[in-house]
Amino acid sequence: MADDNEMILETDRLILRPWEESDAECLYKYASHPDVGPIAGWPVHTSVENSREIIKGVLSAPETYAVVLKAAGAPVGSIGLMLGKASNIGIHDTEAEIGYWIGVPYWGQGLIPEAVREIIRYGFEELHLKKMWCGYFDGNEKSKRVQEKCGFHYHHTSENVTCALEGVLRTEHITCLTKEEWLKKRCFQGIQQLLKMAQTSGRTL
């Protein structure tokens, strides 16, 4: 299972924590939906026991987190960082690839962008990474929009990429975000917030 020292991260609406075997039923509830796994390159879960085995195997990898909705008190998705060689896109040890998904009932609520932004902050501020990567398979427009919202920009496209679906090859579009780009964006957002506060109070900076 996950390392006891693994981080627990928090946002306004979410807690990101290591997966536990007791999450198997929740995982199956969302990962068994045909619109979730296949478009991200992995097969639908076939039973609660299948989900439990995936928690013990795939989801026990370092820096892999259950996306727990505070209002529900249970996992509704997953997010993780694949550091250096753990990624299959060929990146340096000072870089990481982000992967994520969320259950269909929670689409369109901005929850995954919220989780991704926190993982980006954690990766740059606490793991001292220099660059983050992300990818989406051709046709996965929802994932593309998440990456755009979080500041990632297009880098390249790879053809005939293998995935967890046996015998299936995909076209994958790769995006990236450097620490410098992220810091500039945060600085700009901070200035905007100060200006907004000043306007609200009727004062000038």
C-alpha positions in Angstrom: 0.0 0.0 0.0 1.0 3.7 -0.1 3.9 4.9 1.9 2.9 6.2 5.4 5.0 9.2 4.8 3.1 10.2 1.6 1.6 13.7 1.7 -2.0 14.5 2.3 -2.9 17.6 0.4 -6.0 19.9 0.8 -7.9 22.4 -1.3 -11.1 24.3 -0.6 -13.3 21.3 -1.6 -10.9 18.4 -1.8 -8.5 16.2 0.2 -5.9 14.4 -1.8 -4.6 11.3 0.2 -3.2 7.9 -0.5 -5.6 5.2 -1.7 -6.7 2.6 0.9 -8.1 -0.9 0.3 -11.3 0.2 2.0 -11.9 2.6 -0.9 -12.5 -0.3 -3.3 -16.3 0.1 -3.4 -16.1 3.8 -4.1 -13.5 3.2 -6.8 -15.6 0.6 -8.5 -18.6 2.9 -8.4 -16.9 5.4 -10.6 -14.2 3.4 -12.5 -16.8 0.9 -13.8 -18.4 3.6 -15.9 -17.6 3.1 -19.6 -17.1 6.9 -20.2 -14.2 7.1 -17.7 -11.4 4.6 -18.2 -11.3 3.8 -21.9 -10.9 7.5 -23.1 -8.0 7.8 -20.6 -6.5 4.5 -21.8 -7.5 2.0 -19.2 -10.2 -0.7 -19.0 -13.4 -0.3 -17.0 -13.3 -2.0 -13.6 -15.3 -5.2 -13.5 -15.9 -5.7 -9.8 -15.2 -4.4 -6.4 -12.5 -7.0 -6.0 -10.9 -5.9 -9.3 -10.9 -2.3 -8.0 -9.3 -3.6 -4.7 -6.5 -5.3 -6.7 -5.9 -2.1 -8.7 -5.6 -0.1 -5.4 -3.0 -2.7 -4.2 -1.1 -2.5 -7.4 -1.5 0.5 -9.7 -2.8 3.0 -7.2 -0.2 2.1 -4.5 2.5 3.8 -6.6 4.3 6.7 -5.0 2.6 10.1 -5.3 -0.7 8.6 -6.3 -3.7 10.1 -4.5 -7.4 9.5 -4.1 -9.4 12.7 -4.9 -11.7 12.9 -1.8 -14.6 15.3 -2.0 -15.0 16.8 1.4 -18.8 17.1 1.1 -19.0 13.4 0.3 -16.2 12.2 2.6 -15.2 9.6 0.0 -13.0 9.3 -3.1 -14.6 10.4 -6.4 -11.5 10.3 -8.6 -7.7 9.9 -8.7 -4.6 12.0 -9.4 -1.0 11.4 -9.3 2.6 12.4 -10.3 4.8 10.0 -12.2 8.3 11.2 -11.4 11.2 10.9 -13.9 11.5 7.4 -15.2 8.1 6.4 -13.7 6.6 8.3 -16.7 6.6 6.6 -20.1 7.2 9.9 -22.1 10.9 10.1 -21.4 11.5 12.9 -18.9 14.2 13.9 -16.5 14.3 13.1 -12.8 13.5 16.8 -12.0 10.3 16.5 -14.0 7.0 14.7 -13.6 3.9 13.7 -15.5 0.4 14.3 -14.0 -2.4 11.9 -14.6 -6.0 12.2 -13.3 -9.6 11.3 -13.7 -12.9 11.9 -11.9 -16.3 10.1 -11.7 -19.0 11.2 -14.3 -21.3 12.7 -11.7 -18.6 15.3 -10.8 -17.8 16.4 -14.4 -18.1 20.1 -15.1 -17.7 21.2 -11.5 -14.0 22.3 -11.7 -12.9 19.7 -9.2 -10.1 18.1 -11.3 -8.6 21.5 -12.2 -8.7 22.3 -8.5 -6.8 19.0 -7.8 -4.4 19.6 -10.6 -3.5 23.1 -9.4 -2.7 21.7 -6.0 -0.6 18.9 -7.4 1.3 21.5 -9.5 1.9 23.6 -6.4 3.1 20.6 -4.4 5.4 19.5 -7.2 7.0 22.8 -7.8 7.2 24.1 -4.2 7.7 20.9 -2.2 9.3 18.4 -4.6 11.3 21.2 -6.3 10.5 20.0 -9.8 11.5 22.1 -12.8 8.8 21.0 -15.2 5.4 19.3 -15.3 4.1 17.3 -18.2 0.6 16.1 -19.0 -1.1 14.3 -21.9 -4.4 13.5 -23.4 -5.4 11.0 -26.0 -7.0 12.2 -29.3 -10.7 13.0 -28.7 -10.4 13.6 -25.0 -11.5 17.2 -25.1 -12.4 17.3 -21.3 -8.8 16.4 -20.4 -7.4 18.9 -22.9 -9.5 21.7 -21.3 -8.3 20.8 -17.8 -4.7 21.2 -19.0 -5.4 24.5 -20.7 -7.1 25.9 -17.6 -4.1 24.9 -15.4 -1.6 26.6 -17.6 -0.2 23.8 -19.7 0.7 24.4 -23.3 1.1 22.1 -26.3 4.5 20.5 -26.7 4.2 17.6 -29.2 2.1 14.7 -30.5 3.0 11.0 -30.3 1.5 8.5 -32.7 0.8 4.8 -32.0 1.1 5.0 -28.2 0.3 1.9 -26.3 -2.0 2.1 -23.3 -3.6 -0.3 -20.7 -6.2 -1.3 -23.2 -4.8 -4.5 -24.8 -4.0 -4.2 -28.5 -5.1 -0.5 -28.7 -2.8 2.2 -30.0 -3.6 5.9 -29.5 -2.5 9.3 -30.6 -1.4 11.3 -27.6 -1.0 15.0 -27.3 1.6 16.1 -24.8 1.6 19.4 -22.9 4.0 21.0 -20.4 4.4 23.7 -17.8 7.7 25.0 -16.4 8.2 26.2 -12.9 9.1 29.7 -14.3 5.9 29.9 -16.2 3.9 28.8 -13.2 5.6 31.4 -11.0 5.0 34.2 -13.5 1.3 33.2 -13.6 1.0 33.2 -9.8 2.7 36.6 -9.6 0.3 38.0 -12.2 -2.7 36.6 -10.4 -1.5 38.0 -7.1 -1.2 41.5 -8.7 -4.7 41.2 -10.1 -6.1 40.2 -6.7 -4.4 43.2 -5.0 -5.9 45.5 -7.7 -9.3 44.0 -7.2 -9.1 44.5 -3.4 -8.0 48.1 -3.9 -10.8 48.8 -6.2 -13.3 47.2 -3.8 -12.1 49.4 -1.0 -11.9 52.5 -3.1 -8.2 52.9 -2.6 -5.3 53.1 -5.1 -2.0 51.3 -4.9 
